[in-house]
Amino acid sequence: MIVNPIPPKQLWVAFERLNKLAQKWQVTLDETLETTGSVLGFGLHHGSRVVIKISKQRGDEWRCGEVLSAFDGHGTVRVLKFEGGAVLLERLVPGERVVNLVLQGQDDKATEILAEVISRMSGRAAPDHCPTLLDWSRGFERYRISGDEQIPSNLVTEACDLYHRLIASQQHPMLLHGDLQHYNVLFDNKRGWVAIDPKGVIGELEYEVGAILRNPVELSDFFTSASVVEHRLALISDTLNLNYAKAHAWAFAQAVLSAIWDVEDGYEIHPNNGALRLAATLKSLTAGSTQ
Protein backbone atom coordinates (compact mmCIF):
# COMPACT_ATOMS: atom_id res chain seq x y z
CA MET A 1 0.00 0.00 0.00
CA ILE A 2 1.36 3.43 -0.95
CA VAL A 3 0.79 5.89 1.88
CA ASN A 4 2.54 8.85 0.27
CA PRO A 5 0.93 9.45 -3.15
CA ILE A 6 2.06 12.34 -5.33
CA PRO A 7 0.06 15.46 -4.34
CA PRO A 8 -2.22 16.79 -7.14
CA LYS A 9 -0.29 20.08 -7.21
CA GLN A 10 3.00 18.28 -7.98
CA LEU A 11 1.30 16.38 -10.78
CA TRP A 12 -0.05 19.63 -12.22
CA VAL A 13 3.42 21.22 -11.99
CA ALA A 14 4.95 18.24 -13.82
CA PHE A 15 2.47 18.52 -16.70
CA GLU A 16 3.01 22.27 -16.88
CA ARG A 17 6.75 21.71 -17.09
CA LEU A 18 6.21 19.11 -19.81
CA ASN A 19 4.39 21.64 -21.97
CA LYS A 20 7.00 24.34 -21.38
CA LEU A 21 9.90 22.05 -22.25
CA ALA A 22 8.08 20.79 -25.33
CA GLN A 23 8.11 24.38 -26.58
CA LYS A 24 11.71 24.98 -25.52
CA TRP A 25 12.96 21.75 -27.12
CA GLN A 26 10.79 22.15 -30.23
CA VAL A 27 8.73 19.03 -29.70
CA THR A 28 5.21 18.73 -31.09
CA LEU A 29 3.33 16.61 -28.57
CA ASP A 30 0.59 14.24 -29.70
CA GLU A 31 0.14 12.10 -26.57
CA THR A 32 0.79 12.34 -22.81
CA LEU A 33 0.89 9.64 -20.17
CA GLU A 34 1.26 9.49 -16.39
CA THR A 35 3.31 6.79 -14.64
CA THR A 36 3.95 6.25 -10.94
CA GLY A 37 6.90 8.61 -10.78
CA SER A 38 6.74 10.68 -13.95
CA VAL A 39 4.73 12.20 -16.77
CA LEU A 40 5.62 11.38 -20.37
CA GLY A 41 5.05 13.31 -23.57
CA PHE A 42 5.27 11.60 -26.96
CA GLY A 43 5.76 13.58 -30.15
CA LEU A 44 8.03 14.74 -32.96
CA HIS A 45 11.34 16.61 -32.82
CA HIS A 46 12.71 17.68 -36.20
CA GLY A 47 10.86 14.80 -37.84
CA SER A 48 12.00 12.11 -35.38
CA ARG A 49 9.80 10.41 -32.80
CA VAL A 50 10.80 11.34 -29.26
CA VAL A 51 9.72 11.15 -25.63
CA ILE A 52 9.95 13.82 -22.94
CA LYS A 53 10.08 12.42 -19.42
CA ILE A 54 9.40 14.68 -16.43
CA SER A 55 9.98 13.38 -12.90
CA LYS A 56 7.18 14.31 -10.52
CA GLN A 57 9.54 14.82 -7.61
CA ARG A 58 13.23 14.57 -6.73
CA GLY A 59 14.47 11.02 -6.34
CA ASP A 60 16.74 8.34 -7.78
CA GLU A 61 15.97 9.26 -11.39
CA TRP A 62 16.19 13.05 -11.08
CA ARG A 63 19.60 13.00 -12.82
CA CYS A 64 18.58 10.33 -15.34
CA GLY A 65 19.53 12.53 -18.29
CA GLU A 66 23.04 13.11 -16.97
CA VAL A 67 23.51 9.39 -16.33
CA LEU A 68 22.22 8.45 -19.79
CA SER A 69 24.55 11.01 -21.32
CA ALA A 70 27.48 9.30 -19.59
CA PHE A 71 26.48 5.95 -21.12
CA ASP A 72 26.40 7.74 -24.51
CA GLY A 73 24.00 5.25 -26.08
CA HIS A 74 26.09 2.18 -25.22
CA GLY A 75 23.32 -0.26 -24.31
CA THR A 76 20.92 2.55 -23.38
CA VAL A 77 18.30 4.76 -24.98
CA ARG A 78 19.91 7.88 -26.45
CA VAL A 79 19.36 11.20 -24.73
CA LEU A 80 18.98 14.33 -26.88
CA LYS A 81 18.58 17.03 -24.24
CA PHE A 82 18.25 17.08 -20.47
CA GLU A 83 18.11 19.12 -17.31
CA GLY A 84 17.39 18.19 -13.70
CA GLY A 85 14.29 15.99 -13.56
CA ALA A 86 13.62 16.23 -17.29
CA VAL A 87 14.97 14.46 -20.35
CA LEU A 88 14.31 14.33 -24.09
CA LEU A 89 14.84 10.81 -25.46
CA GLU A 90 14.71 8.95 -28.73
CA ARG A 91 11.50 6.92 -28.88
CA LEU A 92 11.93 3.15 -28.91
CA VAL A 93 9.61 1.36 -31.33
CA PRO A 94 7.77 -0.89 -30.65
CA GLY A 95 9.11 -0.62 -27.07
CA GLU A 96 8.41 -4.21 -26.03
CA ARG A 97 9.75 -4.99 -22.56
CA VAL A 98 11.96 -7.97 -21.77
CA VAL A 99 9.44 -9.00 -19.10
CA ASN A 100 7.12 -10.24 -21.87
CA LEU A 101 9.61 -12.98 -22.75
CA VAL A 102 9.55 -14.31 -19.19
CA LEU A 103 5.76 -14.27 -19.16
CA GLN A 104 5.90 -16.34 -22.36
CA GLY A 105 8.13 -18.95 -20.70
CA GLN A 106 11.42 -17.74 -22.22
CA ASP A 107 13.34 -16.81 -19.08
CA ASP A 108 16.72 -17.98 -20.41
CA LYS A 109 16.37 -15.76 -23.46
CA ALA A 110 15.36 -12.80 -21.28
CA THR A 111 18.30 -13.39 -18.94
CA GLU A 112 20.74 -13.58 -21.85
CA ILE A 113 19.38 -10.29 -23.25
CA LEU A 114 19.76 -8.55 -19.89
CA ALA A 115 23.33 -9.82 -19.53
CA GLU A 116 24.16 -8.63 -23.05
CA VAL A 117 22.78 -5.16 -22.28
CA ILE A 118 24.87 -5.03 -19.09
CA SER A 119 27.93 -5.95 -21.14
CA ARG A 120 27.34 -3.09 -23.59
CA MET A 121 26.82 -0.62 -20.75
CA SER A 122 29.88 -1.67 -18.75
CA GLY A 123 33.12 0.26 -18.44
CA ARG A 124 31.68 3.81 -18.56
CA ALA A 125 32.97 6.64 -16.39
CA ALA A 126 30.41 8.10 -14.01
CA PRO A 127 29.26 11.74 -14.13
CA ASP A 128 30.31 14.10 -11.36
CA HIS A 129 28.58 13.69 -8.00
CA CYS A 130 27.22 10.24 -8.91
CA PRO A 131 26.30 8.23 -5.78
CA THR A 132 28.32 5.17 -4.82
CA LEU A 133 27.26 1.86 -3.34
CA LEU A 134 28.51 3.21 -0.01
CA ASP A 135 26.05 6.10 -0.32
CA TRP A 136 23.24 3.62 -0.97
CA SER A 137 24.24 1.56 2.08
CA ARG A 138 22.98 4.33 4.36
CA GLY A 139 19.52 2.87 3.88
CA PHE A 140 20.42 0.19 6.40
CA GLU A 141 21.18 2.73 9.12
CA ARG A 142 18.09 4.79 8.29
CA TYR A 143 16.00 1.67 8.78
CA ARG A 144 17.69 0.77 12.06
CA ILE A 145 16.83 4.14 13.61
CA SER A 146 13.37 4.40 12.05
CA GLY A 147 11.69 2.17 14.61
CA ASP A 148 10.06 0.08 11.88
CA GLU A 149 9.91 -3.65 12.68
CA GLN A 150 8.56 -5.14 9.47
CA ILE A 151 11.97 -6.55 8.48
CA PRO A 152 13.70 -8.75 11.10
CA SER A 153 16.53 -6.82 12.76
CA ASN A 154 18.94 -9.76 12.58
CA LEU A 155 18.39 -9.96 8.80
CA VAL A 156 19.05 -6.24 8.42
CA THR A 157 22.27 -6.55 10.45
CA GLU A 158 23.46 -9.57 8.47
CA ALA A 159 22.77 -7.92 5.12
CA CYS A 160 24.34 -4.62 6.21
CA ASP A 161 27.54 -6.29 7.43
CA LEU A 162 27.86 -8.32 4.23
CA TYR A 163 27.13 -5.26 2.08
CA HIS A 164 29.99 -3.34 3.69
CA ARG A 165 32.40 -6.27 3.37
CA LEU A 166 31.55 -6.42 -0.32
CA ILE A 167 32.15 -2.68 -0.72
CA ALA A 168 35.59 -3.10 0.81
CA SER A 169 36.47 -5.91 -1.62
CA GLN A 170 35.18 -4.27 -4.81
CA GLN A 171 37.12 -4.69 -8.05
CA HIS A 172 36.98 -2.16 -10.90
CA PRO A 173 34.07 0.12 -9.83
CA MET A 174 32.27 1.73 -12.76
CA LEU A 175 29.02 3.47 -13.65
CA LEU A 176 26.10 1.07 -13.20
CA HIS A 177 22.46 1.36 -14.18
CA GLY A 178 21.41 0.57 -10.61
CA ASP A 179 18.02 -0.92 -11.51
CA LEU A 180 18.72 -3.08 -14.56
CA GLN A 181 15.78 -5.49 -14.77
CA HIS A 182 12.98 -6.78 -16.98
CA TYR A 183 10.84 -3.63 -17.02
CA ASN A 184 13.76 -1.31 -17.84
CA VAL A 185 15.00 -2.95 -21.04
CA LEU A 186 12.99 -2.32 -24.22
CA PHE A 187 13.24 -3.40 -27.85
CA ASP A 188 13.72 -0.98 -30.72
CA ASN A 189 13.46 -2.03 -34.36
CA LYS A 190 16.69 -0.19 -35.23
CA ARG A 191 18.80 -0.51 -32.08
CA GLY A 192 17.70 -3.83 -30.58
CA TRP A 193 17.39 -4.19 -26.80
CA VAL A 194 18.38 -1.11 -24.79
CA ALA A 195 18.02 0.05 -21.19
CA ILE A 196 15.94 2.96 -19.92
CA ASP A 197 15.50 4.77 -16.59
CA PRO A 198 18.96 4.38 -15.00
CA LYS A 199 19.37 5.45 -11.39
CA GLY A 200 23.15 5.73 -11.76
CA VAL A 201 25.51 4.41 -9.09
CA ILE A 202 29.24 3.62 -8.92
CA GLY A 203 30.10 0.03 -8.07
CA GLU A 204 31.46 -3.27 -9.36
CA LEU A 205 29.61 -5.15 -12.07
CA GLU A 206 28.49 -8.01 -9.81
CA TYR A 207 26.11 -5.60 -8.07
CA GLU A 208 24.07 -5.15 -11.26
CA VAL A 209 22.78 -8.75 -11.11
CA GLY A 210 20.60 -8.26 -8.02
CA ALA A 211 17.68 -6.45 -9.65
CA ILE A 212 17.36 -9.16 -12.30
CA LEU A 213 17.00 -11.85 -9.64
CA ARG A 214 14.13 -9.92 -7.96
CA ASN A 215 12.03 -9.79 -11.10
CA PRO A 216 9.49 -10.01 -12.66
CA VAL A 217 7.72 -8.83 -9.51
CA GLU A 218 4.47 -10.59 -10.39
CA LEU A 219 6.25 -13.96 -10.54
CA SER A 220 7.73 -14.16 -7.04
CA ASP A 221 7.07 -17.92 -6.79
CA PHE A 222 9.20 -18.32 -9.90
CA PHE A 223 12.15 -16.04 -9.14
CA THR A 224 12.47 -17.24 -5.54
CA SER A 225 12.83 -20.87 -6.60
CA ALA A 226 16.29 -22.15 -5.65
CA SER A 227 16.79 -23.83 -9.02
CA VAL A 228 15.83 -20.67 -10.90
CA VAL A 229 18.11 -18.50 -8.75
CA GLU A 230 21.09 -20.80 -9.26
CA HIS A 231 20.48 -21.13 -12.99
CA ARG A 232 20.09 -17.39 -13.52
CA LEU A 233 23.19 -16.62 -11.48
CA ALA A 234 25.25 -19.17 -13.40
CA LEU A 235 24.00 -17.93 -16.77
CA ILE A 236 24.71 -14.27 -16.04
CA SER A 237 28.05 -14.94 -14.34
CA ASP A 238 29.27 -17.11 -17.22
CA THR A 239 28.10 -14.63 -19.86
CA LEU A 240 29.74 -11.64 -18.18
CA ASN A 241 32.68 -13.50 -16.62
CA LEU A 242 31.60 -12.40 -13.14
CA ASN A 243 32.58 -13.74 -9.73
CA TYR A 244 29.58 -15.99 -9.03
CA ALA A 245 30.02 -15.89 -5.25
CA LYS A 246 30.17 -12.10 -5.15
CA ALA A 247 27.14 -11.74 -7.42
CA HIS A 248 25.30 -14.14 -5.08
CA ALA A 249 26.34 -12.18 -2.00
CA TRP A 250 25.47 -8.81 -3.50
CA ALA A 251 22.05 -10.12 -4.54
CA PHE A 252 21.31 -11.22 -0.95
CA ALA A 253 22.36 -7.93 0.67
CA GLN A 254 20.65 -5.93 -2.06
CA ALA A 255 17.39 -7.88 -1.66
CA VAL A 256 17.18 -6.82 1.99
CA LEU A 257 18.06 -3.23 1.08
CA SER A 258 15.34 -3.32 -1.59
CA ALA A 259 12.77 -4.27 1.06
CA ILE A 260 14.00 -1.34 3.16
CA TRP A 261 13.49 0.99 0.21
CA ASP A 262 9.95 -0.38 -0.16
CA VAL A 263 9.27 0.62 3.45
CA GLU A 264 10.69 4.09 2.78
CA ASP A 265 8.43 4.39 -0.26
CA GLY A 266 5.39 3.71 1.91
CA TYR A 267 4.75 0.03 1.18
CA GLU A 268 3.79 -2.52 3.79
CA ILE A 269 6.13 -5.51 3.95
CA HIS A 270 4.23 -8.79 4.13
CA PRO A 271 5.70 -12.25 4.83
CA ASN A 272 5.41 -13.07 1.11
CA ASN A 273 7.44 -10.00 0.07
CA GLY A 274 9.37 -11.06 -3.03
CA ALA A 275 12.66 -9.41 -2.09
CA LEU A 276 12.73 -10.99 1.36
CA ARG A 277 11.73 -14.38 -0.06
CA LEU A 278 14.61 -14.09 -2.51
CA ALA A 279 16.96 -13.19 0.35
CA ALA A 280 15.85 -16.34 2.19
CA THR A 281 16.47 -18.47 -0.92
CA LEU A 282 19.91 -16.97 -1.48
CA LYS A 283 20.79 -17.50 2.17
CA SER A 284 19.84 -21.15 1.90
CA LEU A 285 22.14 -21.72 -1.05
CA THR A 286 25.86 -22.32 -0.67
CA ALA A 287 27.69 -19.56 -2.47
CA GLY A 288 31.26 -20.15 -1.44
CA SER A 289 33.73 -17.38 -0.70
CA THR A 290 32.82 -13.78 -1.48
CA GLN A 291 36.43 -12.79 -1.95
N, C-alpha and C positions, 0 to 999 in steps of 0.2 A: 504494500500500500504506500503510495506517495503522499506524504503529509505536507510537503512544501511545493505546491504547484507554482508555475510561473504566474505572477500577478497579471491581470488583464492590461495594466498600463505598460508593463515591460513588453508584452506581446505587441501592443499598438506601436510602441517606440521602434521595435524591430521591423515591423512592416513599413513604417515611415522611413526608416533608414534604408530599407531595400529599394524603395521608390527613388530616394534621393541619389543613391549610388548607381542605380540603373541609368539615371540621367547623366551623372558624372562620367560613368564608364561607357556611355553610348551603347547601352543595351536596350533593345526593344522587347519588353516583357510580353509573353502571351499566356503565362500560367504561373500561379503561385501555390505554395504548399507549406503547411506547418508540420514540423516533426517535434519530438519531445524537447529537444534543446535548441532548435533553430527554425528559421523561416527560409524557404528556398524560392528563388525566382528563375524561371526557365524562359529563354528567349534567344535573340540573335545579336551578335556583335560582329560588325563588318562582314556579314554573310555567313558566319560560323555559329553553330549552336553552342550555347554556353549556359552555365548555371551560376547564379549569385547565391552564396550562402551567408546568412546573417545569424550569428549566435545571439540567443535571447539574453544571456547574461554571461559574465566572466566565469571561466572555468578552464578545464583541461584543453579545450579546443580553441580558446580565444586567439592563440597564435598559430593556428592551423596553416594560414597562408605562408607565414615565415618558414615553418617546418617543411611544407611542401616545396617551397622555393629551394630549400637546402637539398632536397632529394633530386631536384632538377629533372623530374619526369622519369627517373630510373625506378621502374616498378610502381610508380604512383601516377595519379591523375595530374595533368599539367595545370599549373596556376598561371593566370594571365596578369592579374592585378590583385593586390591585397592591402589591407590595413587591419588594425586590431579588431578582431571579432567579425571581420568581413573578408570574403574572398571571391574572386571571379575565376571560374574554372571552365575548362573544356567540358562539354557534355559527352558522357559515355553512352553509346548506343549499341545494343538495346539496354545495357545496364543490368543484366542478369547477375544476381548475387551467387557466390559460391555455395551458400547454404542450400540452394535448390538441388544441387548435386547430392548432398547428404540425404535430403528428404526423398530423393529418388533411389536411394540405396547405393550410391557411388561414393562412399566415404574415402576410399583410397585415392580416387581421382581428385577429390576435393583437397585432401591433405597434400598430395603432390603439387597441386596448383599453389596452395598457400606457401609451401616450402620454396617453390620456384620464385614466387613474388618476393619473399624474404631475401633470397639470394640476390635478386636484382637490386634490392634496396640497400643491401649491406655495404659497409665501407665508406659511408658519407660522413663528412664533418658536420657537426652540429652548429646551429646558429648561436649567436651570443645569448647568454642568459638562459640557455636551455636547462631544464631541471635534470638532475641525475637520479639514479636509483636510490642514492642516499637520501635525497630530498623526499622521494616518495615513501621512504621507510618511516617517516614521521607519523604516518597514519597509525602505526602500532601504538605509539605513545599517546596520540590523541585519544585513541580508543580506551587505553588503560585509565586515563584520568576522566573519561566522560561519565563513568558510573553505569554505563550500559552493561547488561549481563547476558545478552542474547548469544554471544559467542563465548564458549568456555575459556576462562582465563588461562588455564594451562596450555591450551591450544594456541592462544595468542602469543604467549611467552615462547613456546617452542618454535613457532613460525618466525617470530621476531629475531630470536637468537640465530636461527639458521640463515635468515635473510642477511643479517649483518656479517656472518662468516662468509657468505657467498660474495658480498660486496668486497670484502677484504681480499678475496682470491680471484677477482675478475681478471680476465685476459682480453686485451684489445677492445676496450670500450669504444663505442661508436654511436652514431645517431640511430635510434630505434623508432619504429612506429609507435609502440607502446600499447596498442590495442588491435593487433593484427589478427583478425578472426573472420569467420564466415560471412558476416554481414558487412564487412568493410573491404571486401575485394569484389570488384564488378568486372563484367566482360564488355569490351568495346570491339566493334567489328574491325576497326583499323589497328588497334594497339594490343588487343588480347586482354588478358586479365591484369588489372591494376588496382592498387590500394587507394582508398579514400580515407578521410577523417583521421589523420594521425594526431596523436596527443603530443608526441615528441619527447623523448627522454634519452639520456646518455647511459649506456650500459653494454654488457657483453651480449653476444648474439643468442646465447642459450636462454636468456630471459624472454625473448620474443615468443617462445613456444607456449608459454603458459595460457595465453588467451585462447589459442586454438583448442587446447584440451578442455576448456570450460564451455565449449560451444558445439552445436547449436543449443541455445538455452532451453528450447522447448523439447529437447531430447535428453534430459538429464539421466534417465535410466540407461541410455545408450553410452553417453560419454563418461559415465562413472563406472562402467564395467571394467574390471581389471584387465581383461583380454584386449579390449579396445584401447585402453590407456597405454598398455605396453606396446601394442602394435603401432599406434600413432607415434609414440615416442621413438621407437626404433626406425620407423620410416622417415621421420623428419631428421633425426640425428644422422642417419646414413646419407640422406640426400644432401644435407648441409655440412657434413663432416663435423658435427658437434660432439661435445662431451656429453654422452647420454646421462651419466650420473648427475652432472650439474644441471642439465635441462630438467631432469626429474625433480631435483631439490628445489630449483627455482619455481617450478610449477606448483609444488606443495606450498611454499611460503607465500607465493603470489595468490594462490586460491584463498588463503585465509585473509590476506590483505584485501582481496576483492570483496569478500563478505563484509569487511570493515567499511569499505567504501559504500557498499549498499546501505549500511546503517546510516552513514553520513548523508546519503542521498534521500533518506526518509523511508526506506523500505523496512518492513518487518522481516526478521530472519527466522524462518521456520525450520524444523528438524530435517525437512527434505530439501533444504537449500542446496542448489546444484554445486556451488563452489565448495561448500563445506563437505558435501558428499564426495566430491573429487579429492579433496584434501585427505579424507579418510581412506579412500582407495589408494592414493599415492603413498600414504603412510604405511599401508599394509604390504606394499610391494618392496622387495629388496632392491635398492638402487646401487649399492656399492659405495665407494668413496666419492665424495664431492670435490676432491682436490684434483 
